[in-house]
Amino acid sequence: MAVRTNGRASTPSDEERWEQALSIAQGTPTPPALDRQRRRRRDVLLWLIGLLAAASAAGFVAGLLFPDAFGGPAGNSADSDQRDAVVLVTVLVGFAVEAVGIAMLVRARQWGARWRSPVAVLTRTQRRLVLREVRGRVPAHQDHLPVSLDLARRLVSTDGLLVMFAGFSIMQLGRLVDQSGLVSTLWTSGVLALFLVAAVLVLRDRLRAQRFLDRHVPSDG
């Protein structure tokens, strides 16, 4: 456990972090591990709030600097109504797909994995080591194998995440239909490309994680 100085917990050593991660992976988290999970959850939520605020501010500033670039496509009233209907249906379908993805994540206990998983209490260097093990780039360390196996199982159980990416992509496609300005079109296309690239990376890690499980737990899956 971390030593307390003046009523505040000192930074745990690498060995203590491994012990905390192992306790979570084995289903018996220690009090220091639970405390670090709570801190991780707070940090992730603050990061998300900051990211959303920054994205909103960037969109607002871009709208002020390039008002014409974000205008809707020109056309007659009939074309506009038809286009709006297509956009509305696409957005609704995208939301529905996202909702299914979120439900799948919750059911698979993947929602909030950023702070619930054993690797959440590790340092960035330690997390990279575990990920490299799961990807097969370095041999697995037997002393913290339960942590590596937990991460591999989480990477394999990414159906919900992929469905969410699909929902986001459908919504971006709908936005492309309703765009005419160069800036807005490039922005929406870039976001769509990011989701597609992210999906490819998730699938790649999923295959690597399954191979890791096959090597270390032949009966798993």
N, C-alpha and C positions, 0 to 999 in steps of 0.2 A: 504493500500500500504506500501511497505517497506520504511523505513526511510533511506535517503542518508547521508552518512558521508564522507566528503572530496571527494565528487563527485562520490562515489561508493555506490551501494545499499547494505544495511546491510542484514543479513540473516532474512528472514521473519519468523514470529511466526507461530505456528501450526494453529492458527485461521486464519491468513492471507493466509496460504496455502489452507485451506479448502475453503475460499472465492474464491481464484483463480481457484481451481478445479471446484467449482460450476458454476463459470462464463463460463468455457469451456463446461461443461456438458449442460448448458442451451443455448449454441450457441452464447453467448455474451462475449467472452474472454476479460478480462481487459488488459491494457498494461503490468502490471507486469506479468500476466499469459502468455502472448505472449512472453515476454522476457525470462521467465523460460523455455518455450517450446523450444525456440531457443538454450538455454544452454543445455537442455536435448538432443537435436538432435546432438549438437556438441560432447557431452560426449559419446553418443551411437556410433557415427561414429568413434571417436578416439578409443573406446574400440574394435570395429570390426577390425579396421586397425591393432591394436596391437595384437589381437587374430590371425589374418591371418599371420602376420609377425612371431609370436611365433610358429605357426604350421609349417610354411615353414622352419624356422630355425631348429625345432625339426626333421622334415623329412630329412633335409640336413645332420644333425649330425648323425641321425640313419643310413643313407646311408653310411656315412664314417666309422662308427663303425662296422656296420654289412653288408658289401657289398654283401656277399654271401647269406644272408638271404632274400634279396629283388630281387633275380634273378628270371627270368621268368621260367616257367615250361619247362622241357626237353621234347624232342619228335622229330619225323621226320618232314620234311618240310611240308608234306601234313597235318599232325595233327596241326602244328603251324598255317598254313594258315586258316584252319577251325576254330581254336580257336580264332584267331584274328578277323575273320568275326563275330563270336558270340559276342565277346567283343565289337566290333564296333557297332553292331546293338543294343546291350543292353545299351551302353552309349548314343546313339542317342535317343533311346526310353526314357531313364531317363531324358535327357535334355528336350525332348518334354513335358514330364509330368510335369517337374519343371516349364517350361514356362507357361503351363496351370494354374498351381497353383499360379504363380505370377500374372497372368492376373486376376484370381479370387480374389486374395487379393486386387489388385488395384481397381477392380470393386466394391468390398464390402467396400472400404475405410479403409482397414485394413493395407495397406502398410505404414509403418512408424508410427504404433500405439504406439510404444515405446516412442515417444516424442509428439504425437498429442493427446493422450487420456488424460482425466482429471487427472488420477492418476499419470501422468508423473510429475506433479508439486508438488506432495506430498513427504513427507519423507518416508524412507523405512518402518518405524513403521506404518505410516498411510496407506501405500499401503498394508501392511500385514493385517491390520484391515479390509480394504475394501474387500480384497480377502477372509478373514475368514467369513465375512458377506455373500458374494456371495456363498461360499461353505456351508453355513448353520451351521457353527460352533459357531457363536455368533449372537444374534439378530441384525437386521438391525437398524442403527441409522437414525431416520427420518430426522434429520437436514442435512445429506449429502446423502440422498437416491438417488437423481439424479446421483451422482457419482457412487454409487454401481450399479444402473441400467445400466449405460453406460458400466461399466466393464462387467456386466453379458451379455449384448448384444454382446459385442466384443468376449467374450469367446464362445458364441453360434455360432457366424459367423466365424467358423474356417475351413470351407470346403477347402479354398485355402491352408491353412497351412498343412492340412492333405494330400492334393494332392502333395504338395512340399515334404513332408516326404516320400511319395510313390516314387516320382522321385528319391530322394536321395538313397532310399533303392534299387531301381532297378539298379542304377549305382554301388552301392557297391556289388551287386550280380555279376555284370559283372566283377568287379575287382577280385572277388574271383576266377572266372574261369581262370584268367590270373596269378594267384599267385601259387608259389610252396614253397617259403621260409617260415619258421615257423613264423618269426617275422612279415612279411608282411601279412600272413594269419590271425594271431591273431589280428593284428591291424585292418584289414578290417572287420573281424568278430565283433570286439568290436565296431567299428563305426556303423555297421549295427544294432547291438543290441541296441545301444544308440538311434538310430532313431525309432526303434520299441517301446522301452520303452517310449520315448517322445510322440509317437502317442497315446499310451494307456493313458498316463497322460492327454493329451489334450482331449481325449474322455471323461475321467472321469470328468474333470472340466466342459466340455460342458454339461454333464447331470446335474451336480449340478447347473450350471448357469441357465439352462432351468427351473429347479424346483424353483429357486429363482424368476425368472420372472413370473412363474405361480402363485406364492404366492402373489407377490406384484403388478403385472400387469396382471390380468387374461385374458384380451383380447389380450395381446402381444403374438403373435405366435399361 
